[in-house]
């Protein structure tokens, strides 16, 4: 993840890819995304099992709903 001072600065970056422009979000928005249960529960020793639980499925749905289209895995689009 790269942090830029503005969208314009990100667009001027030499490695900018226009296909990922919808993933340019404010840091506060990314902080909300990384605060979802999917990220909060990663340290759990049973994380893989947790993913298959009702709580894990709900956490994944919440995460996918918050992600911009260009950041979603192909199967979730």
Secondary structure, DSSP 8 states (H G I E B T S, - for coil): ----SSHHHHHHSTT--GGGGGG---HHHHHHHHTSHHHHTTT-TTHHHHHHSHHHHHHHHHHHHHS-GGGS-GGG-
